[in-house]
């Protein structure tokens, strides 16, 4: 009997221990729920030119991206119950550095997405890594057509507009039957793709591109380039340019317009607009100016950017950074937090999402975001220290849809 009692007591003790292990309790012995398992965070790697010739563009993109995450998550920095972490790397506007920084983001930080970059050259260098690591890359603000054309792979999505979209807008402003046009652009992918796309669009409208001039992108003296354009005697000079070392002052100094050559271009960021006083009255296009889009998201962006950046308004590429962030959050919502590359691709192809520039849609064929651009005229506005892009008309996403080239 004693032996049986001891065995029974031992069994009861084991059972009690097991029950205690399976059902956590508080100090009063009441059962409590175990905390839910914490979900893995969403990690995003942002590549931007935070130094070098495109430093201003990189900073605009990063500012917009940070605000975009805040907007898309209602300030929680979470989606689908997952925290969002992001890592920013300076490509220095050098393709070899961009590869190093992207590799670091993919291997050490183990990011789920790449975003960037400011330079088309940097971006083209990184595209193969997105494919190798099977990670979606949101391209912003690089515009070379080849990014969603000859060098595209299925992991590449672009919220930035491309050169062909710029070209359609630029050609619409000046090209018609019998018009002779010369072009000036930097001698790398951005410039050459931009001119090729513009030439195609302009010639479709009956104009003739009679001279193409390409300058060293790091140059500060454009005298010989501009003289060749003057010698060609075009009706218009269409300029494709990016970066701080712009040719506007020399175009004015060499009195190009006084020689009967009208200037047309895309209205750039505010710093570059400040150098374009001689071009007041010029008609062209722009990607963005803060008071052109009329929608609640842009209103929010302008207000919050002023609040966070000492009263400064968002600039040319700020809304692009915001759009990239919104696209990522919307994609994660669609996949329920799944960051597998192929799952994201299926969710993002054809996806529409609201941005400061209105609704964008990732075209399924090449993942290029279709979006609005703006036909503008540069005017002097009282109280503003730079020529202001004034809206002539909004060019719809359908109007600016570029050819599919991949």
VENCORWO-V730903 format. One record per helix or strand of 3 or more residues. SS is the DSSP state (a for helix, b for strand). FROM is the first residue (numbers start at 1). TO is the last residue. If there is no record, write none. Layout:
ss=SS from=FROM to=TO
ss=SS from=FROM to=TO
This chain:
ss=a from=2 to=22
ss=b from=42 to=48
ss=a from=55 to=72
ss=b from=82 to=90
ss=a from=95 to=107
ss=b from=113 to=115
ss=a from=120 to=133
ss=b from=136 to=139
ss=a from=145 to=148
ss=b from=156 to=158
ss=a from=163 to=174
ss=b from=180 to=186
ss=a from=189 to=204
ss=b from=208 to=215
ss=a from=223 to=232
ss=b from=236 to=240
ss=a from=248 to=253
ss=a from=257 to=259
ss=b from=262 to=267
ss=a from=270 to=273
ss=a from=277 to=279
ss=b from=283 to=286
ss=a from=296 to=308
ss=a from=318 to=335
ss=a from=341 to=348
ss=b from=352 to=355
ss=b from=358 to=362
ss=b from=368 to=370
ss=b from=373 to=379
ss=b from=388 to=395
